[in-house]
């Protein structure tokens, strides 16, 4: 399998190689061009979900700066749309496959959510499909991506004034206030990369007392979500077991013991988002 860079370069070289003739408006692709495009599609078909998403993202950048209806625009559009359609069909098939398991998980825990106020579901799922695509491509639970985003920045579509960006990871700096689509997508990707790195380090030290955190796009356990939230907030594998200094980070508005908070935290936010995902 070609790696990500090779795949992207292959697309760009194909575009360049077949673009030397005169450009015309409302361009119709030739047989030779369609043949080369089909060759690219065979590469897409055999790529991982992550590579397909990155392939689509790179082609989208080309598509957005090219002149509509010229040769490059038509080729970019054809390949971009194919990659997106393939990713979407694979994602939907997987959603259907695990619908029952996710529903069972939700039904087991949702009754404990405090209902004293409404969770801002529309605000947090405004960019759901984009976040869902990135989470799917990285095999990470979409509801957890959004829950942490809510916990750290109330799902705001801007860069916080403390320079720590929407997921409050101090090693990242995107400036303040202004945000665009490219930066938004990058913040989601960086959050998942950061989270997976923390999980990997934690799991390398896991044992019977501290079991591994297992999270994927289709699979998660209550304990894994709880331990990940603790790990994300504190950076240590032991605080929940030894010294639960800030359980409100995880449980606020989940059960009567934590019903006093100003807003939902990780566990109830996760369940609210999962409920929206399963019922839309």
N, C-alpha and C positions, 0 to 999 in steps of 0.2 A: 504494500500500500504506500502510495506516495504521501509524504508528510504534508502538513498544512501549507508551508511556503511553496513547495513544488506544485501543489494543486493550484494555488492562486497565480503563481507565475505562469503555469501552463495556460490558464484562462487568458491572462493578459497577453501572452505571446500569440495565442490564437487570434485574439482580437486585432493585435497589431499586424499579424501576418496576412490577414484577409481584408485589410482596410486601405490598401494602397491605390485602388482604383478610384475613379471619381465618385464623390458622394452626391446622392440625389435625395430629394424630399420624398416622403412616404416610400421609403426604400423597401423593396421586396428581396428577401434573402435568396441567394442563388443556390443551386443544388450542391456545389462544392462547399459553400459556407454552411449549409444545413448538415452536410456530412461531417464537417469538423466540429460543429456544435454537438451533434449526436455523440461524437467521440468524447467530448467533454462531459456529456451527460452520463456516459458509462463510468467515468471517474467518480462523479457525484454519487452514483448508485452504490458504489463500493466503499464510500467514505464513512467515517464515524459521524455521529450526530453533531459532535462539536465541530468537526471540520466542515460539515455542510452549513452550519450556522455561520461560521467565520467566512466561508466561501460566499454565502449570500450577502453578508455584511460588506465584504470588500467590493463585490460587484455593485451593490447599492450605491456606494460612494462614486463609482464611475458613472452609473446611470444618472445620478442626480446632477452631475456637472456637464454631461454631454448634451448636444443639441438634439431635441426630439426629432424622430423620423429619419435620422441619418443612419449610416451603416453601423457605426459603433453603438449607437443608442439601441438599435434593433437587436444586435447581438447581445449586448449587456442585459437588455430586458428579457430576452428569451432564456438566457442561462440563469439570471436572477430569479425569475418567476418559477422556473423548473426546480431550482434548489429549495425555494420557499415552499412550494407545493409538496415536494417530497418530505421535507422536514415536518410539515403540518400533518400529512397523512400518517407518518410514523408516530407522531406524538398522539394523535387522536386514537389510533389503534391501541397504543399503550394505555391511554386513559380508560378506554372501554374495558380493557383486560383487567385492570386493577380497581375498577369502580366499586365493586362489592367490598373489597378489603378496606378501602378508604372510608366507605360509608359505615362499615362496622366499627372502625376506629372512632369516627366522629360520634356515632350514637353511644359509644361506651363512655365518652368523657364530656360531651357537650352540656349535659344537664347541670353541671356544676358551675357554669358560667353565670356570673352576676348579670342581671338585666336592668340595673338601675339607670343605665344610660345606653345610647346607641353607639356602636362602634362605627367609625367613619368609613364604611365599606366602599362607598363610591370613590372617595378620595384615594384610598389605598389600592383600589383595583382599576383606577383610571388607565394605567399602562399595563394592565394584567397580561395581555397577549405577548408583549415584548418581554416582560419579566419571565413569563412562562416559557417562552422559546429559549431564553438564555439558561434558565434552570433545567429545562429538558436537555439541552445540548450538553450541559455539564453534569447531568444525572444528580440533581440536587432538588430537594422538595421546594416547590414554588411557594407554598404557604409559609414556609420558614424564612425564605428570602424576604417576603413581604412583611412578615411579623417582625423581623429584626429591623427592617427599614422603618417600620412604624415606631418601634421602640426607641430608635436612635434619632429620628427626625420627623416623626408624625406624618410620614409619607409626603413630605413637602417636596415640591419640584423646584428646588434652589439649592445653592451651596451655603451651608451655615457660616456665620461670621467668625466662628472659632477656627476656621481653616481645616477642620478635620473631616470635611465632606459628609454626605448623608449617613454613612454607616459608622462614623466616628472612629475611624482607624487612623491613628496619628501618623503613620508612615506615609500616608497619601496626602497630596496637596493639589487641589484643583482650583485654588483661588476661593473667592467668596461671591455669593449672590448669583452671578450669571451662570446659567447652565444651558446646554443645548443637547440635541438628541445623541450626538456622539459621546459627549461626556456622561450623559445619563446611562447609556449602555455600558460604558467603561466602568462606572461605579458599581453596577450590578456584577459584572464579570470579576472585578477586583475583590468584591465582597466574597464571592464564592471561592475564588482562589485562596484568599486569606483564611476562610473558614476551613477549607479542605486541608490546608497546611497545618492548622491548629489541631484538627481531628487526627491527622496522621501522626503528629508528634504525641498526642494523647494516647492513641491506640498502640503505639510502639511500647508503651509502659503499662498497658492494660493487663489485668489479672482477674482472678475470681472476685475479689473485693471491688475492683473498679473495671467492670466489663466494657468492652469496646463500644464506641459510639457508631451505630450503623444507620446511615441516612442515605436515601436515594430518591430519585424522582417518584418512584412508585412504592417505596417501602420506608417505614419509619416506626419506631416504637415510642411510647410515652417516655420511658427512661432516657432514650437517646436524645429526644428533644430537650428534656429537662437538663441533662448533663451538658449538651451542647450550649444551651443558654447560659449555664453556669460558667462553662469554659470561655465563652465569648465575652462575658462580663468581667470575669476575674483573671483568666489566663492560667489558672491552676486546676489540676485534676481532682483536688481533694476538698475544695471548700464545702461542697454540698454534703459530703460524708462527715466532715470534721467540724466545720464552723460555718453554718448557714447565715452569714451576716446580712445578706440582702435577698431573702427569698421573694421580696416584693418585685424584684426585677423580672421574675419568672411568673409569679402567681397573681399579681394584683388583679382584682375583679374576678378571681377564680376561687369560688367558695366563700363562705361568710367570713372566714378568717382573714381574707385579704380583700374585702369589699369596700374598703374606705378610700382607695386610691383615686387619683384624678383621671386616670385613663388605663386602658387595657395594657397588659404587658405580654410576654412572649407566649405562654400557654394559651390563654383565652384568645389572643389575637390570632394565633395559628388556627385554632378551631373555628373562629368566625370566618376566616379566609377559606379554610377547607370547605366549610358549609356553602359558601358562595360558589366555589369551584365545582362542587358536586351538583349544584342545583341551577346551573346556567349552561 
